[in-house]
Amino acid sequence: MNVVLVLLLVAVSLGGLVLVYLRKGFGGAFTKAPATTVAAAPPGVGRFSGRAVAAGAVPVSETSGRSYLARELAIVPSSDGSDGTHRFGQAVDFLLDDGSGVALVRGAGGRVSVSRDFTAPVTTLDKAPWADELLRSGGYHNGSPSTCRIRVYEGVIEDGSQVGVVGQAEEPDDAARALGATLVIRGTPSQPVMIRAERP
């Protein structure tokens, strides 16, 4: 009995260390990238802070009903109790206004970090086909959506929120100029654009 308890404590501790490592990796990109403004950004990777502004249609969360520019999801399937937590970041293109200028952030495919402040009631995958599709896109397989119970945790970055962004600064294209942006911020071939919620 004591051996089982020790193994359980070790597993929980290792899981916590992995989570801290992943979060530090995200924060590490923000620490290493030089802080700059839209008006003064040199070409290359930089760190920007400002207010996120919708650049077009804003998606609405299937689970919380909130509109978002970026969100972080944790989906926990429990069909057999050992499926683990599956994390997803989703973002759309949005504008970042830092007071010195406006940049168009190419958010699709970006990594997102935001506190998950919404917990959906437990349901099954057949009642949440969007979650089933998302899990399967990440490689998850399960035999029966009608018996696979899931719990969904979500955090969102809404229109008007304060955000931090790390990405490659580039000259604006025609689409960016049409939105009033003087800069485009996107991911690089080796690193996606990183988006996180910040305190105002």
PyRosetta script that sets phi, psi and omega in degrees:
from pyrosetta import init, pose_from_sequence

init()
pose = pose_from_sequence("MNVVLVLLLVAVSLGGLVLVYLRKGFGGAFTKAPATTVAAAPPGVGRFSGRAVAAGAVPVSETSGRSYLARELAIVPSSDGSDGTHRFGQAVDFLLDDGSGVALVRGAGGRVSVSRDFTAPVTTLDKAPWADELLRSGGYHNGSPSTCRIRVYEGVIEDGSQVGVVGQAEEPDDAARALGATLVIRGTPSQPVMIRAERP")
pose.set_psi(1, -42.0)
pose.set_omega(1, -179.8)
pose.set_phi(2, -66.7)
pose.set_psi(2, -34.4)
pose.set_omega(2, 178.9)
pose.set_phi(3, -63.8)
pose.set_psi(3, -41.9)
pose.set_omega(3, 178.9)
pose.set_phi(4, -62.5)
pose.set_psi(4, -42.9)
pose.set_omega(4, 179.3)
pose.set_phi(5, -63.2)
pose.set_psi(5, -43.0)
pose.set_omega(5, 179.3)
pose.set_phi(6, -63.4)
pose.set_psi(6, -44.7)
pose.set_omega(6, 178.7)
pose.set_phi(7, -62.1)
pose.set_psi(7, -39.5)
pose.set_omega(7, 178.0)
pose.set_phi(8, -63.3)
pose.set_psi(8, -44.2)
pose.set_omega(8, 179.0)
pose.set_phi(9, -63.6)
pose.set_psi(9, -39.9)
pose.set_omega(9, 178.2)
pose.set_phi(10, -63.7)
pose.set_psi(10, -44.1)
pose.set_omega(10, -179.8)
pose.set_phi(11, -62.2)
pose.set_psi(11, -43.5)
pose.set_omega(11, 179.6)
pose.set_phi(12, -64.4)
pose.set_psi(12, -42.0)
pose.set_omega(12, 179.8)
pose.set_phi(13, -63.6)
pose.set_psi(13, -44.7)
pose.set_omega(13, 178.7)
pose.set_phi(14, -63.2)
pose.set_psi(14, -39.9)
pose.set_omega(14, 177.2)
pose.set_phi(15, -60.7)
pose.set_psi(15, -40.9)
pose.set_omega(15, 178.1)
pose.set_phi(16, -64.9)
pose.set_psi(16, -40.9)
pose.set_omega(16, 178.9)
pose.set_phi(17, -64.7)
pose.set_psi(17, -40.4)
pose.set_omega(17, 177.7)
pose.set_phi(18, -61.3)
pose.set_psi(18, -44.4)
pose.set_omega(18, 179.6)
pose.set_phi(19, -62.2)
pose.set_psi(19, -43.3)
pose.set_omega(19, 178.0)
pose.set_phi(20, -62.4)
pose.set_psi(20, -42.5)
pose.set_omega(20, 179.2)
pose.set_phi(21, -60.8)
pose.set_psi(21, -45.4)
pose.set_omega(21, -179.7)
pose.set_phi(22, -62.6)
pose.set_psi(22, -43.8)
pose.set_omega(22, 179.8)
pose.set_phi(23, -65.2)
pose.set_psi(23, -39.8)
pose.set_omega(23, 178.7)
pose.set_phi(24, -64.9)
pose.set_psi(24, -36.2)
pose.set_omega(24, 177.6)
pose.set_phi(25, -59.9)
pose.set_psi(25, -41.5)
pose.set_omega(25, 178.1)
pose.set_phi(26, -66.3)
pose.set_psi(26, -49.0)
pose.set_omega(26, 179.3)
pose.set_phi(27, -64.2)
pose.set_psi(27, -29.9)
pose.set_omega(27, 179.0)
pose.set_phi(28, -61.5)
pose.set_psi(28, -37.6)
pose.set_omega(28, 177.8)
pose.set_phi(29, -63.3)
pose.set_psi(29, -37.2)
pose.set_omega(29, 179.3)
pose.set_phi(30, -72.4)
pose.set_psi(30, -31.3)
pose.set_omega(30, 179.3)
pose.set_phi(31, -74.2)
pose.set_psi(31, -39.1)
pose.set_omega(31, -174.8)
pose.set_phi(32, -79.6)
pose.set_psi(32, -33.3)
pose.set_omega(32, -176.8)
pose.set_phi(33, -72.1)
pose.set_psi(33, 135.5)
pose.set_omega(33, -179.7)
pose.set_phi(34, -69.2)
pose.set_psi(34, 134.7)
pose.set_omega(34, 177.3)
pose.set_phi(35, -71.4)
pose.set_psi(35, 139.0)
pose.set_omega(35, 178.8)
pose.set_phi(36, -152.1)
pose.set_psi(36, 178.2)
pose.set_omega(36, 176.2)
pose.set_phi(37, -117.1)
pose.set_psi(37, 164.7)
pose.set_omega(37, 178.4)
pose.set_phi(38, -59.5)
pose.set_psi(38, -43.5)
pose.set_omega(38, -176.5)
pose.set_phi(39, -68.6)
pose.set_psi(39, -31.6)
pose.set_omega(39, -173.7)
pose.set_phi(40, -106.7)
pose.set_psi(40, 4.8)
pose.set_omega(40, -173.1)
pose.set_phi(41, -65.0)
pose.set_psi(41, 124.0)
pose.set_omega(41, 171.9)
pose.set_phi(42, -80.8)
pose.set_psi(42, 162.7)
pose.set_omega(42, 174.9)
pose.set_phi(43, -60.2)
pose.set_psi(43, 142.9)
pose.set_omega(43, -179.3)
pose.set_phi(44, 121.9)
pose.set_psi(44, -174.8)
pose.set_omega(44, -176.7)
pose.set_phi(45, -80.0)
pose.set_psi(45, 132.6)
pose.set_omega(45, 178.9)
pose.set_phi(46, -143.2)
pose.set_psi(46, 168.2)
pose.set_omega(46, 177.7)
pose.set_phi(47, -112.3)
pose.set_psi(47, 127.2)
pose.set_omega(47, -176.4)
pose.set_phi(48, -123.2)
pose.set_psi(48, 149.2)
pose.set_omega(48, 175.1)
pose.set_phi(49, -134.1)
pose.set_psi(49, 140.8)
pose.set_omega(49, 178.2)
pose.set_phi(50, 175.1)
pose.set_psi(50, -164.5)
pose.set_omega(50, -178.6)
pose.set_phi(51, -96.6)
pose.set_psi(51, 130.1)
pose.set_omega(51, 178.1)
pose.set_phi(52, -81.4)
pose.set_psi(52, 132.0)
pose.set_omega(52, -177.6)
pose.set_phi(53, -129.7)
pose.set_psi(53, 133.0)
pose.set_omega(53, 179.9)
pose.set_phi(54, -58.8)
pose.set_psi(54, 138.9)
pose.set_omega(54, 178.4)
pose.set_phi(55, -108.3)
pose.set_psi(55, 2.4)
pose.set_omega(55, -178.2)
pose.set_phi(56, 178.4)
pose.set_psi(56, -151.0)
pose.set_omega(56, 179.1)
pose.set_phi(57, -61.3)
pose.set_psi(57, 139.6)
pose.set_omega(57, -178.0)
pose.set_phi(58, -108.4)
pose.set_psi(58, 125.1)
pose.set_omega(58, -180.0)
pose.set_phi(59, -68.6)
pose.set_psi(59, 157.4)
pose.set_omega(59, 178.2)
pose.set_phi(60, -116.4)
pose.set_psi(60, 132.9)
pose.set_omega(60, -178.8)
pose.set_phi(61, -64.6)
pose.set_psi(61, 132.9)
pose.set_omega(61, 177.1)
pose.set_phi(62, -70.5)
pose.set_psi(62, -22.6)
pose.set_omega(62, -175.2)
pose.set_phi(63, -97.3)
pose.set_psi(63, -39.6)
pose.set_omega(63, -176.4)
pose.set_phi(64, -108.0)
pose.set_psi(64, -14.1)
pose.set_omega(64, -177.7)
pose.set_phi(65, 77.8)
pose.set_psi(65, 6.2)
pose.set_omega(65, -179.6)
pose.set_phi(66, -89.4)
pose.set_psi(66, 144.4)
pose.set_omega(66, 173.1)
pose.set_phi(67, -81.7)
pose.set_psi(67, 150.5)
pose.set_omega(67, -175.9)
pose.set_phi(68, -150.5)
pose.set_psi(68, 153.1)
pose.set_omega(68, 169.8)
pose.set_phi(69, -97.0)
pose.set_psi(69, -29.6)
pose.set_omega(69, 175.6)
pose.set_phi(70, -151.3)
pose.set_psi(70, 151.3)
pose.set_omega(70, 177.1)
pose.set_phi(71, -150.5)
pose.set_psi(71, 156.6)
pose.set_omega(71, 174.2)
pose.set_phi(72, -120.7)
pose.set_psi(72, 128.8)
pose.set_omega(72, -179.6)
pose.set_phi(73, -117.1)
pose.set_psi(73, 144.3)
pose.set_omega(73, 167.6)
pose.set_phi(74, -125.3)
pose.set_psi(74, 118.4)
pose.set_omega(74, 179.6)
pose.set_phi(75, -112.2)
pose.set_psi(75, 124.8)
pose.set_omega(75, -177.8)
pose.set_phi(76, -115.7)
pose.set_psi(76, 100.6)
pose.set_omega(76, 175.5)
pose.set_phi(77, -80.3)
pose.set_psi(77, 146.9)
pose.set_omega(77, -177.7)
pose.set_phi(78, -135.5)
pose.set_psi(78, 40.6)
pose.set_omega(78, 179.2)
pose.set_phi(79, -64.6)
pose.set_psi(79, -34.4)
pose.set_omega(79, 177.1)
pose.set_phi(80, -130.2)
pose.set_psi(80, 7.7)
pose.set_omega(80, 176.0)
pose.set_phi(81, 81.7)
pose.set_psi(81, 0.8)
pose.set_omega(81, -176.3)
pose.set_phi(82, -130.7)
pose.set_psi(82, 23.3)
pose.set_omega(82, -174.5)
pose.set_phi(83, -84.0)
pose.set_psi(83, -13.7)
pose.set_omega(83, 177.7)
pose.set_phi(84, 76.6)
pose.set_psi(84, -175.3)
pose.set_omega(84, -179.2)
pose.set_phi(85, -105.1)
pose.set_psi(85, 132.9)
pose.set_omega(85, 179.5)
pose.set_phi(86, -110.7)
pose.set_psi(86, 120.9)
pose.set_omega(86, -176.1)
pose.set_phi(87, -106.1)
pose.set_psi(87, 140.5)
pose.set_omega(87, -179.8)
pose.set_phi(88, -138.2)
pose.set_psi(88, 137.2)
pose.set_omega(88, 170.7)
pose.set_phi(89, -113.0)
pose.set_psi(89, 135.0)
pose.set_omega(89, 178.8)
pose.set_phi(90, -133.6)
pose.set_psi(90, 141.5)
pose.set_omega(90, 178.8)
pose.set_phi(91, -151.8)
pose.set_psi(91, 153.9)
pose.set_omega(91, 172.7)
pose.set_phi(92, -111.1)
pose.set_psi(92, 168.2)
pose.set_omega(92, 173.8)
pose.set_phi(93, -65.6)
pose.set_psi(93, 138.5)
pose.set_omega(93, 178.0)
pose.set_phi(94, -148.7)
pose.set_psi(94, 166.7)
pose.set_omega(94, 177.5)
pose.set_phi(95, -94.1)
pose.set_psi(95, 144.8)
pose.set_omega(95, 173.9)
pose.set_phi(96, -118.0)
pose.set_psi(96, 119.1)
pose.set_omega(96, -179.9)
pose.set_phi(97, -109.9)
pose.set_psi(97, 112.5)
pose.set_omega(97, -179.1)
pose.set_phi(98, -106.4)
pose.set_psi(98, 12.5)
pose.set_omega(98, 179.7)
pose.set_phi(99, 91.0)
pose.set_psi(99, -26.2)
pose.set_omega(99, 178.0)
pose.set_phi(100, -95.9)
pose.set_psi(100, -17.9)
pose.set_omega(100, -177.5)
pose.set_phi(101, 172.1)
pose.set_psi(101, -177.6)
pose.set_omega(101, -177.5)
pose.set_phi(102, -123.9)
pose.set_psi(102, 133.4)
pose.set_omega(102, 177.1)
pose.set_phi(103, -119.3)
pose.set_psi(103, 147.3)
pose.set_omega(103, 172.7)
pose.set_phi(104, -94.0)
pose.set_psi(104, 117.9)
pose.set_omega(104, 179.0)
pose.set_phi(105, -93.1)
pose.set_psi(105, 121.1)
pose.set_omega(105, 176.0)
pose.set_phi(106, -83.8)
pose.set_psi(106, 92.5)
pose.set_omega(106, -170.0)
pose.set_phi(107, -83.6)
pose.set_psi(107, -22.1)
pose.set_omega(107, -175.8)
pose.set_phi(108, -57.7)
pose.set_psi(108, 130.6)
pose.set_omega(108, -179.3)
pose.set_phi(109, 81.6)
pose.set_psi(109, 1.8)
pose.set_omega(109, -178.2)
pose.set_phi(110, -76.4)
pose.set_psi(110, 163.7)
pose.set_omega(110, 172.6)
pose.set_phi(111, -92.3)
pose.set_psi(111, 138.6)
pose.set_omega(111, -174.8)
pose.set_phi(112, -124.3)
pose.set_psi(112, 136.5)
pose.set_omega(112, 174.5)
pose.set_phi(113, -130.2)
pose.set_psi(113, 115.6)
pose.set_omega(113, 178.4)
pose.set_phi(114, -152.4)
pose.set_psi(114, 144.2)
pose.set_omega(114, 178.9)
pose.set_phi(115, -61.1)
pose.set_psi(115, 130.5)
pose.set_omega(115, 177.5)
pose.set_phi(116, -82.1)
pose.set_psi(116, 109.8)
pose.set_omega(116, -174.3)
pose.set_phi(117, -113.2)
pose.set_psi(117, 9.6)
pose.set_omega(117, 179.4)
pose.set_phi(118, -130.8)
pose.set_psi(118, 132.6)
pose.set_omega(118, 176.4)
pose.set_phi(119, -121.7)
pose.set_psi(119, 120.1)
pose.set_omega(119, -179.9)
pose.set_phi(120, -81.9)
pose.set_psi(120, 152.6)
pose.set_omega(120, 175.0)
pose.set_phi(121, -61.6)
pose.set_psi(121, 150.9)
pose.set_omega(121, 177.4)
pose.set_phi(122, -61.0)
pose.set_psi(122, 136.7)
pose.set_omega(122, 178.3)
pose.set_phi(123, -144.6)
pose.set_psi(123, -175.2)
pose.set_omega(123, 176.2)
pose.set_phi(124, -112.7)
pose.set_psi(124, 157.9)
pose.set_omega(124, -175.1)
pose.set_phi(125, -62.5)
pose.set_psi(125, -30.0)
pose.set_omega(125, 179.2)
pose.set_phi(126, -67.7)
pose.set_psi(126, -20.6)
pose.set_omega(126, 177.8)
pose.set_phi(127, -94.1)
pose.set_psi(127, -3.5)
pose.set_omega(127, 177.9)
pose.set_phi(128, -135.7)
pose.set_psi(128, 67.8)
pose.set_omega(128, -175.9)
pose.set_phi(129, -59.3)
pose.set_psi(129, -29.2)
pose.set_omega(129, 177.9)
pose.set_phi(130, -62.8)
pose.set_psi(130, -38.0)
pose.set_omega(130, 179.1)
pose.set_phi(131, -71.3)
pose.set_psi(131, -38.3)
pose.set_omega(131, 177.1)
pose.set_phi(132, -59.7)
pose.set_psi(132, -46.6)
pose.set_omega(132, 179.8)
pose.set_phi(133, -63.0)
pose.set_psi(133, -41.9)
pose.set_omega(133, -179.9)
pose.set_phi(134, -64.8)
pose.set_psi(134, -46.1)
pose.set_omega(134, 179.0)
pose.set_phi(135, -60.9)
pose.set_psi(135, -44.4)
pose.set_omega(135, -179.0)
pose.set_phi(136, -65.6)
pose.set_psi(136, -34.5)
pose.set_omega(136, 177.3)
pose.set_phi(137, -64.8)
pose.set_psi(137, -24.8)
pose.set_omega(137, 177.6)
pose.set_phi(138, -92.1)
pose.set_psi(138, 6.3)
pose.set_omega(138, 176.0)
pose.set_phi(139, 97.2)
pose.set_psi(139, 3.6)
pose.set_omega(139, -179.5)
pose.set_phi(140, -76.8)
pose.set_psi(140, 137.3)
pose.set_omega(140, 177.2)
pose.set_phi(141, -127.3)
pose.set_psi(141, 139.9)
pose.set_omega(141, 176.1)
pose.set_phi(142, -149.8)
pose.set_psi(142, 151.1)
pose.set_omega(142, -173.8)
pose.set_phi(143, -74.8)
pose.set_psi(143, -38.5)
pose.set_omega(143, -173.0)
pose.set_phi(144, -140.5)
pose.set_psi(144, 107.0)
pose.set_omega(144, 177.7)
pose.set_phi(145, -58.8)
pose.set_psi(145, -25.0)
pose.set_omega(145, -178.4)
pose.set_phi(146, -76.1)
pose.set_psi(146, -16.7)
pose.set_omega(146, 178.4)
pose.set_phi(147, -112.5)
pose.set_psi(147, -9.0)
pose.set_omega(147, 179.4)
pose.set_phi(148, -83.1)
pose.set_psi(148, 108.0)
pose.set_omega(148, 178.9)
pose.set_phi(149, -83.8)
pose.set_psi(149, 142.7)
pose.set_omega(149, 178.8)
pose.set_phi(150, -132.9)
pose.set_psi(150, 154.1)
pose.set_omega(150, 170.5)
pose.set_phi(151, -122.3)
pose.set_psi(151, 134.1)
pose.set_omega(151, -178.7)
pose.set_phi(152, -118.5)
pose.set_psi(152, 130.3)
pose.set_omega(152, 175.0)
pose.set_phi(153, -115.5)
pose.set_psi(153, 139.7)
pose.set_omega(153, -174.4)
pose.set_phi(154, -144.2)
pose.set_psi(154, 144.2)
pose.set_omega(154, 168.5)
pose.set_phi(155, -131.3)
pose.set_psi(155, 143.2)
pose.set_omega(155, -177.1)
pose.set_phi(156, -128.2)
pose.set_psi(156, 153.4)
pose.set_omega(156, 168.5)
pose.set_phi(157, -108.6)
pose.set_psi(157, 116.8)
pose.set_omega(157, -174.9)
pose.set_phi(158, -96.7)
pose.set_psi(158, 164.7)
pose.set_omega(158, 174.1)
pose.set_phi(159, -55.1)
pose.set_psi(159, 127.9)
pose.set_omega(159, -180.0)
pose.set_phi(160, 94.7)
pose.set_psi(160, -6.8)
pose.set_omega(160, -179.9)
pose.set_phi(161, -72.9)
pose.set_psi(161, 154.8)
pose.set_omega(161, 172.3)
pose.set_phi(162, -81.3)
pose.set_psi(162, 132.4)
pose.set_omega(162, -178.6)
pose.set_phi(163, -134.9)
pose.set_psi(163, 158.8)
pose.set_omega(163, 168.1)
pose.set_phi(164, -116.4)
pose.set_psi(164, 141.8)
pose.set_omega(164, -178.3)
pose.set_phi(165, -136.7)
pose.set_psi(165, 134.1)
pose.set_omega(165, 171.7)
pose.set_phi(166, -117.6)
pose.set_psi(166, 126.2)
pose.set_omega(166, 179.7)
pose.set_phi(167, -173.5)
pose.set_psi(167, 178.5)
pose.set_omega(167, -179.7)
pose.set_phi(168, -78.8)
pose.set_psi(168, 122.4)
pose.set_omega(168, 177.1)
pose.set_phi(169, -87.0)
pose.set_psi(169, 129.4)
pose.set_omega(169, -178.8)
pose.set_phi(170, -137.7)
pose.set_psi(170, 163.2)
pose.set_omega(170, 175.1)
pose.set_phi(171, -61.6)
pose.set_psi(171, 147.4)
pose.set_omega(171, -179.4)
pose.set_phi(172, -71.1)
pose.set_psi(172, 145.0)
pose.set_omega(172, 172.2)
pose.set_phi(173, -92.7)
pose.set_psi(173, -178.0)
pose.set_omega(173, -177.2)
pose.set_phi(174, -61.3)
pose.set_psi(174, -39.1)
pose.set_omega(174, 180.0)
pose.set_phi(175, -63.2)
pose.set_psi(175, -40.7)
pose.set_omega(175, 179.2)
pose.set_phi(176, -66.8)
pose.set_psi(176, -44.8)
pose.set_omega(176, 179.7)
pose.set_phi(177, -60.7)
pose.set_psi(177, -38.1)
pose.set_omega(177, 179.9)
pose.set_phi(178, -63.3)
pose.set_psi(178, -23.6)
pose.set_omega(178, 178.0)
pose.set_phi(179, -93.7)
pose.set_psi(179, 1.3)
pose.set_omega(179, -179.8)
pose.set_phi(180, 87.0)
pose.set_psi(180, 12.2)
pose.set_omega(180, -178.6)
pose.set_phi(181, -88.0)
pose.set_psi(181, 141.0)
pose.set_omega(181, 178.0)
pose.set_phi(182, -105.8)
pose.set_psi(182, 3.8)
pose.set_omega(182, -176.5)
pose.set_phi(183, -154.2)
pose.set_psi(183, 150.8)
pose.set_omega(183, 171.1)
pose.set_phi(184, -117.4)
pose.set_psi(184, 136.5)
pose.set_omega(184, 175.6)
pose.set_phi(185, -118.4)
pose.set_psi(185, 123.9)
pose.set_omega(185, -178.0)
pose.set_phi(186, -141.9)
pose.set_psi(186, 173.3)
pose.set_omega(186, 174.2)
pose.set_phi(187, -74.8)
pose.set_psi(187, 167.8)
pose.set_omega(187, 175.5)
pose.set_phi(188, -104.1)
pose.set_psi(188, 171.8)
pose.set_omega(188, 177.3)
pose.set_phi(189, -58.8)
pose.set_psi(189, -26.6)
pose.set_omega(189, -177.9)
pose.set_phi(190, -103.5)
pose.set_psi(190, -11.3)
pose.set_omega(190, -175.0)
pose.set_phi(191, -146.9)
pose.set_psi(191, 123.7)
pose.set_omega(191, 177.5)
pose.set_phi(192, -69.1)
pose.set_psi(192, 160.7)
pose.set_omega(192, 172.3)
pose.set_phi(193, -60.8)
pose.set_psi(193, 142.0)
pose.set_omega(193, -177.9)
pose.set_phi(194, -114.5)
pose.set_psi(194, 132.0)
pose.set_omega(194, -175.2)
pose.set_phi(195, -128.9)
pose.set_psi(195, 129.3)
pose.set_omega(195, 176.3)
pose.set_phi(196, -138.9)
pose.set_psi(196, 152.0)
pose.set_omega(196, 176.2)
pose.set_phi(197, -74.8)
pose.set_psi(197, 142.5)
pose.set_omega(197, 177.5)
pose.set_phi(198, -130.2)
pose.set_psi(198, 157.8)
pose.set_omega(198, 177.2)
pose.set_phi(199, -75.1)
pose.set_psi(199, 142.4)
pose.set_omega(199, 179.8)
pose.set_phi(200, -64.1)
pose.dump_pdb("model.pdb")
